[in-house]
């Protein structure tokens, strides 16, 4: 039980990728802080902090569901305080919560721009800031941010500048923390999928059922995250990982089990040429 009694603070863990990572680490005995907004079921999105917590407990972990909108510092502080009160520390932070709007400049409303920056950039920054004092006390502290390698191919700016720069900001913070926190043996890495992942965002905002069928399941990112987080924080830091590459480095080449539809042609995710 590699993560037994390790406490993992995950934003956006009530569904999708965040929940998949939570369940993977719960299988290894981790304590999971489910820091998400959803306390009532949304038919289009599915999942709440309470349903996720129940699944985590069934998987073998301990769960603390905390309603937390990371746009607000007082809610972040409350979630961190409750995590410390229940588990006594924080060993890992997973910056998973994110907002998306794939619109060109003229169609990007201020409220959409602000939402992406308040969650993706500002929220990620202040969640990490709030956890750093406790990460310093961990024997193998990690920060893992779900964001892409910074790819300056103009293809990724042409149609959705606002979203692109918000995600690149997340990756730049991840790399910056690797440098800033190295003296404290706190690792910081980014992780991104090679292909689209079957999530509520894909089904509701991007490509619907058709794109979901050309995607992989969130479990591929959960398995990649597990492989990153089990490494020594002193040596595994400052990387923008792609899920396939993480698995390949461990000799895992057959990824067919992750396809939503076995044998289907897979669709490359954003920011991956």
N, C-alpha and C positions, 0 to 999 in steps of 0.2 A: 504494500500500500504506500506507494511513493509519496503521495500528497496527504497522507494521514495527518490530521490536525493542522494542516496548512490552511490559511484563510485567504480566500480569493474574492476580491471585490470586483463584480462584473456589472457594467452598465448595459442596459438594454437586454437583460438576461431572461425576460419573460417569454421569449419566443426565438425562433430562427437560429442564427449563428451563435448568439450569446448563450442561449439555452443549451445548444449542442455542446459547447465548450464546458458549460457548467456540469452537464451530465457526465461527460468524459472524465472530468476531474473528480466528480462525486463518486464515480466508480472506484477511484483510488483513495477514497476516504477524506476528501477535502471538505472544508467548511466553505459554503458559498453564500456570499451576500448578494442577493438578487435586488439590485438597485435600478428600478424601472418605474415608469409612470403608471402602467396599467393595473388598476385594481378592480375593474369591471370588464367583463368579456366583450370584445368587439368582434362581431360576426366576420368581418373582412380580415381581421388581423389574427384573432385567436390568441389565447393565453393571457394569464395575469401573473402578477408576482406570486400569488398564492398557489395557482396551479403548477407553476414552475417549481416552487418550493416543495410541493408534494412529490413531484417527480424526482427531484434531487434527493429527498429523504429515502424514497423507494430504491434509488440507485446505490445507496450506501453512504451518502454524504450527510452533512448537517446543513440546514438552510436557514437563512434569515431574510425573509421578504421585507423590503423597505420601499415604500413609495418614494420615488426620488426623480424629480425633473431637474436635470443637470444644468438647466439654464439659470437656476437660482442657488446661490452660494449657501443660503441657510438650509436648503434641503440637502445639499451635499454634506454639509457639516453634520446635520442630523443623522444621515445615513452612516457616515464614518464613525460618529460617536456611538451609535447603536452597535456597529460592528465591533468596536473595541470593548464595549460593555459586555457583549455576549461571548466573543471569542478571544479577547485579550490582545489582539494584534492583527496586522495585515501583512501578508507575504507576497501577494500577487495582485496587480491591478490589470484588468482587461478593459481597455477603452473601446467598447463595441457600439455604443449608442451613436446613431448618425441619422441625419436628415438628407433627403435627396430631392432635387428638382432639376430635371434636365431641360432647361430652357435657355434660349439665346438672350443676349443682353436686353433687347427691347421688350421681351416678354417676361423678364424677371422682375416681379413686384418686390418692393422693399420688404414686405413681411416674409416673403420666401427667402430672400437674401439673408435677412436677419435671423431667420430660423436656422438656416444652415450654419451660419457663423456662430450663433449662440450655442448650438449643440455640438457641431463638429469641432470647432476651434476653441471657443471660450469654455464650453462645458468640459471638454477633454482636458484642457489646461488646468482648470480649477479642481477637477476630480483628482488629477495626479498630484497637484500641489497639496491637497488635503491629506493625501495618503503617504507622502514622502516621509514625514516624521516617524511613521510606524514601519515603513519599508526599511529604514535605516537599522532597525533592530532585528530584522529577519536574517536568518542564516543563508538564504538563497532568494533574494528579492528580485522580482521581475515586473516590468511594465510591458504589456503587449497591446499595441494599438492596431486596430483593424483599418488599415489604410495602405495605399499603393506605393510602389516605387515612383519617384518623381520623374515622369516621362515628358520631356519637352517637345515631343512630336506635336505639331500644331493641330493635328487631327483631334487631340483631346481637349483643345481649347475652343475650337471653331463653333461648336454647337451648344456648349454649356459651361461658359467660363466660370460662373459663380460656384457651381458645384465642384468643378475641377480644382479651383484654387483653395476651396475649403478642405478638400481631401488631401491636397498636397501640403497644406498647413499642418495637418495631423501628422503626416510623415516627417516633416521637418522638425516638429516638436519631438517626435520619437527619437530622431537622430540627435537632436540637441540634448535631450535628457541623457542619452547614452554617454555623451561627453561630460555633461555637468555632474552626473551622479556616479561616474566611474570610481571616484575616490571613496565612495560609500559602498562599493560592490553591489550597486543596484543596476541590473541590466535593463535596457530599453530597446525594444525591437518593434518593427511593423510587420504585419502579415496581410497578404492579399491573395485572392483566388485566381488561378489561371482562367477558369471558366465561370460563367454565371452560376449562381447558387439559387436553388429553389427556396425562396423566402417570400414573405408577404409583399415586399417591395417589388420583386420580380413579377409576381402574379397580379398585383394591383396597380402598379405604376409604370412598369417597363414593357413587358411583352406578353402578359397574361399566360394562359395555359400553354400556348404554343412555345413560348420561351422557357417556361418551367420544364417542359419535356426535353429541352435541349441543354439542360443544366445538370449540375451535380447536387447532391444532398449536402446540408451543412456539416455532416459528419467528417467530410474531408478536411475542413478547417479545424474542427475539434481535434482530430488526430494530429494535424500539423502543429497546432498550439501545444498539445501535450508533449510532443517531441522537443519543442523549443523550451518550454517551461521546466522540463526536467534537467536541462543542462546547467552547468555551473554559471552563475550570474557573472562571475569574474572574467569569463572567456566568451560567452555567447551574448554579445551586445553590439548595438550599432548597425543592425542588418535590416534591410527591407526584403523580407522573405516572400516568396511565392509558394503556395501550398504544395504544388507538384514537386518543386525542387527540394523542399524539406523532407518529403517522403522518399524521394529518389536517393538523397544522401544517406538514408537509413536502409537502402536496398529494396525499397518498396516501389516496384515499377508497374504492377498490375493494379490499375485504379478503377477497373470496371464495376466494382461493387458500389461505387459512389454515384454512378449514373442513375438519374431518376428513371429513365427508360433505357434498359440494357441495349447496348449497341447503337444508340442514337448518336447522330453527329452533334458534337458539343459546341456551344457558342462561347467565344472568348469574352471575358469580362472587360469592362472599361479599363483603360490605361495599360492594357497588355497588347503590344503590337503582334 
